Amino acid sequence: MKVKVIPVLEDNYMYLVIEERTREAVAVDVAVPKRLLEIVGREGVSLTTVLTTHHHWDHARGNAELARLLPGLVVLGADERICALTRRLAHGEELRFGAIHVRCLLTPGHTLGHMSYFLWEEECPDPPAVFSGDALSVAGCGSRLEGTAQQMYQSLVETLGTLPPETKVFCGHEHTLGNLEFAQKVEPYNDHVKAKLSWAKQRDEDDVPTVPATLGEELLYNPFLRVAEESVRKFTGKVAPADVLDVLCRERASFERAAEPLQPQARALLALQWGLLSTPRQK
């Protein structure tokens, strides 16, 4: 199993997963189909399936165009709001692409229909991988936009947090540096946070991705997976895991607003660049 990491848009990641024996390929979160097809052609593989983690435009907007260009393409996900969806998946469902097994893990919180994908090959020395979209990111997680804090806790800690520690985490965005700066605020004496932050700063200077991490690493420095730790509970002033997570999400949102306020004009410019708005027609 070969994974191609494809940076797109401002800070998104698409992925191309290649079954190296059959040369079949599966894409995860298609935002820019032209870029994806360039890599498909370069790798000489046959793209048969798209796995979409959730319906947000920066993870699914390329599905329709890709399906038009590749008749017969299968687009899978757990939310009917996903563009060009051909079949809705259920939690725990398993798929097979050659030697690659895929277990579908419903991980609500960022959205109610968010699905993460756990991939592995039997009798293979390579570690498994999870494509976690905006449910789990390196040193952080996506904003809780739908659902409850309890659902998000179950998604992060009980579903994703119990995968094998050697699992490689391929997330949907390059937010590692900011996530670790917040993690340092939560646990200022955590040496694992300090070390990972130093590493991430160097990766940022070199303009190279910080994905993948491993789940075992994440358990050492990601505060959203560490809600049972005394240091994290002390920061939030809460004890119940879902309450700890709820406060972490609110504190992280405040931290992000203070660290990098984005003016309305800048938001509009980004929206134009990403195709969310159209320029006014000439009269």
Protein Blocks (a to p, Z undefined) as FASTA:
>chain_A
ZZddddehjlpccdddddfklopacdehifblmlmmmmmmmnopacfbdcdfblcfklmm
mmmmmmmmmghiacddfbfklghiabdcdehiacdehjbccdddddehjbmklccddddd
ehiabdcdddekjmbcghiacddfedcfklmmmmmmmmmmmgcfklccddfbdcklmmmm
mmmmmmmmlmklmmmmmmmmmmmmnopafbdcdfklmmmmmmklmmmbmklmmmnopabl
klmmmmmmmmmmmmmmmmmccdfklmmmmmmmnopaccdddZZ
